[in-house]
Amino acid sequence: MEPLTRRGLVDRLRGRLGLSAREAGIILGDFLEILADQLAAGGAVSFRGLGRFETRLSPPRTGRNPATGRPAPIPARRRPVFILSPELRRRLLKP
């Protein structure tokens, strides 16, 4: 199965809601921008039945430079995380 792309989502919105491609693209773009803004601000976004997007802080650590093998400091950073809802987990694990 092919991955669902932004274009595919726009096409599905058009079909389900009877929108033009431009309108569906604007709605999807605004939705994704709101989601990204919320995560960038350190917040979380939850969708009942789907899951929760959030960011977590990875502590600083020491890694290795692959070219030299020398230790290299890796600073703390926020990373995105998606946690499946129990409903979606059951649906995915269903035979």
C-alpha positions as CSV (number, residue, x, y, z in Angstrom):
1,M,0.0,0.0,0.0
2,E,1.3,3.4,-0.9
3,P,1.8,6.1,1.8
4,L,-1.0,8.6,2.1
5,T,0.5,12.0,1.0
6,R,-0.7,15.5,1.4
7,R,-2.2,15.4,-2.1
8,G,-4.0,12.2,-1.2
9,L,-5.5,13.8,1.9
10,V,-6.6,16.8,-0.2
11,D,-8.3,14.5,-2.7
12,R,-10.1,12.6,0.1
13,L,-11.3,15.8,1.7
14,R,-12.6,16.9,-1.7
15,G,-14.5,13.7,-2.1
16,R,-16.0,13.6,1.4
17,L,-16.8,17.2,1.9
18,G,-17.5,18.3,-1.7
19,L,-14.8,21.0,-1.6
20,S,-12.6,22.3,-4.4
21,A,-9.0,21.2,-4.4
22,R,-8.0,24.8,-3.4
23,E,-10.4,24.9,-0.4
24,A,-9.3,21.4,0.8
25,G,-5.7,22.4,0.4
26,I,-6.2,25.5,2.5
27,I,-8.0,23.6,5.2
28,L,-5.4,20.9,5.4
29,G,-2.6,23.5,5.4
30,D,-4.1,25.5,8.2
31,F,-4.8,22.3,10.2
32,L,-1.2,21.1,9.9
33,E,0.2,24.6,10.7
34,I,-1.9,24.7,13.9
35,L,-0.7,21.2,14.9
36,A,3.0,22.2,14.2
37,D,2.6,25.5,16.2
38,Q,1.1,23.6,19.1
39,L,4.0,21.1,19.2
40,A,6.6,23.8,18.7
41,A,5.2,25.6,21.7
42,G,5.7,22.5,23.8
43,G,2.1,21.5,23.8
44,A,0.4,18.3,22.8
45,V,-2.4,17.4,20.4
46,S,-4.8,14.6,21.1
47,F,-7.2,12.9,18.7
48,R,-9.7,10.5,20.4
49,G,-9.5,7.1,18.7
50,L,-6.2,8.0,17.0
51,G,-3.6,9.0,19.5
52,R,-1.6,11.9,20.9
53,F,1.2,14.0,19.4
54,E,3.6,15.5,21.9
55,T,7.3,16.5,22.3
56,R,9.7,15.0,24.8
57,L,13.0,16.4,26.0
58,S,16.0,14.1,25.2
59,P,18.7,14.8,27.8
60,P,22.2,15.7,26.7
61,R,24.5,12.8,26.1
62,T,27.8,11.8,24.7
63,G,27.9,10.2,21.3
64,R,30.6,9.2,18.9
65,N,31.8,10.9,15.8
66,P,31.4,8.1,13.2
67,A,34.4,9.3,11.1
68,T,36.9,9.5,14.0
69,G,35.4,7.4,16.7
70,R,36.0,10.3,19.2
71,P,33.4,11.2,21.8
72,A,31.1,14.0,20.7
73,P,28.7,15.9,22.9
74,I,25.0,15.8,21.8
75,P,23.0,18.6,23.3
76,A,19.5,18.2,24.8
77,R,16.7,18.5,22.3
78,R,13.0,18.2,22.0
79,R,11.8,15.3,19.8
80,P,8.3,14.6,18.5
81,V,6.5,11.5,19.7
82,F,3.2,9.8,18.7
83,I,1.4,7.6,21.2
84,L,-1.3,5.3,19.8
85,S,-4.7,5.3,21.4
86,P,-5.9,2.0,22.8
87,E,-8.6,1.9,20.1
88,L,-6.1,2.3,17.2
89,R,-3.7,-0.2,18.8
90,R,-6.5,-2.8,18.9
91,R,-7.5,-2.1,15.4
92,L,-3.9,-2.4,14.1
93,L,-3.3,-5.7,16.0
94,K,-6.6,-7.2,14.8
95,P,-5.9,-10.2,12.5
